[in-house]
Amino acid sequence: AARKVIAHHTKRAAKLWIRVFPDKPFTKKGAGVRMGGGKGDIEGYVAVIRRGRIIFEIAGVEQDIAKEAVRKAAAKLPFKTKFITLRG
């Protein structure tokens, strides 16, 4: 959802990099399965995001447009975010 918000706000003019990848599998057993019997089947994959991790990079648009796009995308994420810039 956050990626779609950024693409929509920048009108797809920005180059967007997603710096996280869901590479950790999680398992789940069926609803009617009794206790025991080992671990369940892989249900899906998640990305573990710790404090300080860069999630998105944006290039090719003005800073105020990028900042507003990231502000809207941050509303879709379940944790606090901060907008940082690369000076150089």
N, C-alpha and C positions, 0 to 999 in steps of 0.2 A: 504494500500500500504506500509506503514511504517513497519507494522508487517511482511509482506512478505519479505521485503528487509533484515530485521534483521535475519529472519530464513534462507534466502538464503546465506547471507554472513557468518554466523556461521556454515553453513552446518548442521543445526538442532541439533548441539551438545550442544547448550546453552539452559538453562532453562529460559523461558521468561514469565514474568508476565505483564499483561496489567492492569494498576492501575486506569483506567477511564472506566466508563460504561455509555452508552447513555440512560439516564432515563428521559429526558425532552422532552415531545411531542411537535411537532409543527404542526399547522393546515394550510390548504390551501383550498380555494374555487375553484370551477371549472372555466374554461376559459370563458364560456359564461354566467356566473351567474351575475345577476344585483346586485346593491348595496342593503344592508339590508338583512334581512332573517337570521340573526344570524351568529354564528361562523361556519367555515367550518369543514370538517372532518379531523381527524388526518392523516397527510401525512407521518410522520416518526418520528424518535427520534434522539436527538442530545446530546452530552456530552459537558457541559459548562466547559471550562478549563481556569482557572485564573492563574495569575503570581505565580510562585513558586510551581506549582502542578507537582508531579512526574507522568510521563505517562507510562514509561516502566522500568522494572527491569530485569537485565540480570545476570545470574550466570552460572558457569560451564565452562567458557572459559577464556583465557588469557585477560588481560586488554586491550592490544593493539588491539586485534581482536574485542572486545566488543566496543571499542571506534570508530573504523572504521565503524562498523555496525551501530552504533547510528548516526555517521556523515552522512552516506548515507541515513538513515531513516529520518533525520532532513530535508533533501532536499525535502521530500514529504509533510512536514507539513507547514501550512500557517503562522507560527509564529517563533520567535527566540527560539532556544533551547540551553541548556547547559548540558554538561556531568558532573555528579558528582559521586564520589566514596564513599563507606562506609569503613572507616578505623576502624579496630577493631579485 
